[in-house]
């Protein structure tokens, strides 16, 4: 089962590399230790975020990846549940940041709304609207993408197979040894099995986040929603925007949210239920627990934006690699790359990263 390229890992980053390789005319084998993707790729929002990403590289990659998602979704049977972003501004300082962002280099096609959607509560003063985002239901979309790559694009998958080592065009697995002149390793949160020295040198750790699912509130989201807290987490709002006054007010009024890395993202599923998050806690081995008080901080921000909070019907944690860069690609040989998204932006940037990886082989 040799191939022109072997991809280690079938999360969104690995699948993106499989797509890029097939588009380049290469035969592809994807090796995955689990029966299906079970990590960050399916546990987050499925929210392809362009606006507010770090400028210029992450923003550029997100815009390109958004275009690829839109291109392949019909063929793969992946539904787009809504498009765009509403950044709900609850403070005058947040309005100032949003207005400056709209006038800046990443604000193209964005605009400020003073007539607000009726879903927002009285505490929302204004909203920044971006048309650039799209959202897929990650629990379904990753499996649909893998199935399309296998049955529609001819990618071969070897699942429930662990990779023991990679070197010199060889991939040693629990199912045998396979050969390929090009190998891309996308190990997700496994920082210990393959090339741990690279992750150590790159100062990579893990980030745990809290996620919630709420029942259908009886209204429809016109777009994904974020709020003031997101402006101090997303790097793109730090460029040419008056962020310091907003940060100071948040430190005074929502210190608990900042302490636990809470910011608000709300997206809606096909059945009307809402996916809401999230928080950020960092550790080499994050614990599996989900303290209720952190969820309460997230839901308090939801209430500040929307009013009433629908009942919570699911709670889970996600874990992703985190480091000082948004992503890195380590060149370990002429035909070997180790690729990691270390910022929680896999759904938003993986397709563009994969194209860059293929270009690096040329």
Phi, psi and omega in degrees: 000043176289166183205169173292326178216135174250132176249128176262113180111129182243030166283188184299325181292317177295318179296322178298321177292324176298318178297312182299322180291319178295322178294337176273003177087013182267147168282143190226136170240126177253126179252126185225132184285334181261169178290332176202166178302131186223009185254219186302329185299330181254354186260356183258204191274341190067024186261111180275100190260123177255308184294128179091354176291157182302135184257136006260337195292309183292323176299315179297315180296322179295318179297317178293317180295322175303317180296321180290318174307311182296327181288316187270341186304314180299317181294325182273357181072027182265124182276141171262113189278327169198167182231156176089174181220136170247115176264100184284123184258117183260354183225151176303326179296325177289322176300319180297319177297315182297318180296318179294323178297315180301329181273356184265188187293337179259005185270008181304130179072358174274155179207160177269137177253126172258334170269108191267151174301145183293349178291339183279148176279179184292341182282354180270123184272323183197177179211140170272128176251129174242133178271002195276342189272160168218164184221130174245160177273103192298330179300328181261322191294323182293317177294321178294320178296315179297318180296319179293319177299321181287309188268336181257336184243354176080019175283135177264141180240136173239102187259170184051041182226120179270143176266124182268330182192155180223129177189144169052047177075012181239141174239114180267123184231174175287353177249011180123181180252134184235154185242143174198139177289340178234131180226131177237124181256119179235079192274003178062235184272359178277097182262005188247334189279309183245125175054049179299333180294330178290314179297323177295315180295329180274004178057044183270132174232195179239151179238127176259138179228148178268136179232148182225149172238127182249151179295162177306120183282353182091005174226165185249131175289129174282343181192169171298152184235135170231178183216190186310318184300329180293333182293331180268356176259323183277126189296332184295337180280355179275353184265118174056035178227148182279073188278331187303315179298323178294315180300318180297319180290321177296321178297327179281325189254334183223050181299326180294322178295316179294322181300324183257015176063031183277132163216163189258127165230132178230125175229165186236137178274171181300325182277005179094343179295156183250139170257126189229139175192191353213184179233172182216115176231135190248137178193156176296323174226093181297143176288161185271008191268159185229082182303134184296329183293331177290317175302321180297324177295317178299314183291331176295321177291322175302313181297324180294332180270318189251340186099238184299144180255118177296160179300145176276129181246346175212147174223139177203167175244147171244156179224135177220158177291146180222139180204181183291341175252157178292327179202161171213151173235117180261123177274106184258004179166172182304326182240022185227126178230138169252122186236133179217136171264118189244039184213006182074019183249028184300312180297330185276335191231352191298321183297320178290321177301318180298320177298320178295322177298315180298321178296329181290340178280342186294000000 
